[in-house]
Amino acid sequence: MKIPYLNRILWRGPRVSVVRLHGAIGMVGRVGALNDAALAPVFERAFRRGKPTAVALSINSPGGSPVQSSLIAARVRRLADETGTPVHAFVEDMAASGGYWLACAGDRIWADDSSVLGSIGVISAGFGFHQLLERWGIERRVHTAGRSKSTLDPFRPESSEDVERLRNVLEPIHEAFKDHVRQRRGDRLTGDRDLFTGEFWAGQEAVRLGLADGIAHLVPKMKALYGDKTRFSVHSPRQSLFRRMGLSAQTLIDSAEERAAFARFGANG
């Protein structure tokens, strides 16, 4: 009984905790969405259990909620600082918008040649149905207490006042995003073009622009850095049985929305 135990000690190598951040970033309660509340215990285990040599973030996200993106990234940095653990972010298909916000939580960002990175911007989209109502002779009746309560009502014409009010919300969020990227990437960012227009780039170009540090895949890169005996433990949010089997209507709706978010970046082969 002592020999296997001894062998286990002798062959014990560095351990890397892998956290899977796959999917859209959304508010608490949305089925399957990445959010700070769901990921908090995952990160606690990843950073503290067994004193890992490093934490690797496996990222595949088109973005989503800027608040949840900020909360998740801040939690990663807080735990990294508290435990003194280096963090490596590995981009799979994409780290776009909020997904790139998460990637910047890593000390280093690695990507595939075909990964999509960037989209450092903020978007608000909707529809206008007021002409449809007029065509069908439908009268819209809305009563509010507070003159701005029906801002951006899709059933009435868009007003310049509403657009300005929305811009006053979007611009500070965009500035916070830019500040986060500048703080985390520093002088690695190229100075020859504006990286904050919402544009996105593939792997090698993202490296040239300083949005990523190199082209690499998770397992071989971690073994190259920490040795061939590196072991991996994978951590991800727990999903309900219905979510795993896709049996709820909300799951189908959320899945469709998530696919639409990924499709915005045209990353299908």
C-alpha positions, 0 to 999 in steps of 0.5 A: 500500500505504501508504494503506490502512495510513494509513487503518487508523491514522486510523480506529482507535478504542477497543477493548473486549474482550468475554468471554462467560460463558454457562452454569453454573459448575462444577468443572474437568473438567465438559464446557462448565462455566465454571471458572477453569482454562478461563477463565484464558487467555481473560482473559489475552488479553482484558485484555492483548492490544492494551491494550483500553480496557475489558473487557465481561463478557457474562453469562448464568449461573444459577450453580453452584460457589461456589469457581469463582465466587470464583476467576473473579471474583478473577481478573477483579479482579486483572487489572483492577487490574494493567492499570488496565482498567475492567470492565463486566458486561452481564447477558443472561437472568440473573446468578443466584447464582454468575452474580451473583457474576461480575457483581459483578466488574464496576465497573458492572453493566448489565441488560435490563428482563427480566434476572433478577439476585440469588439471593444464597444457597447451596443443597444439594439431594438425595433420600431413598430410605430408605422406598423401600428398606424398601418393597422389603425391601432392606437397606442395608449401609455400613461406614465408618472415621470416624463422619461419613463417611456424612453425608447418605446418601440411603439412610437417614433424615436426622438433625438432626446431619447437617443441622447439619453441612451448615448449618455448611458452607453458612453460611460460604459464604453469608457469603463471597458476601454480603461479596463483594457488599457489597465490590463494590456498597458504598453502591449497595445499598439499605438498605430490604430484605434482599437476601441471602435467595436472592430474585431480581429483574427488571431495573428492580427490580434497579437500584432495589435497587442490584444493577445500575447501569442498563438497557443493552445491551453494544454501544450502551452501550460506544459511548456511553461510549467513542465510535462508533468503538469496536471489539469483540473477542470472547473465549470458552473454546474448546470441543471438536468433540464439545461443539460438535456435542453428540455425547457422552453427558456433553454431553447430561447436562451440557446437561440439568443446565444447562437445569434450573438455568436453569429454576429462575428461570422466565426462559423467554418 
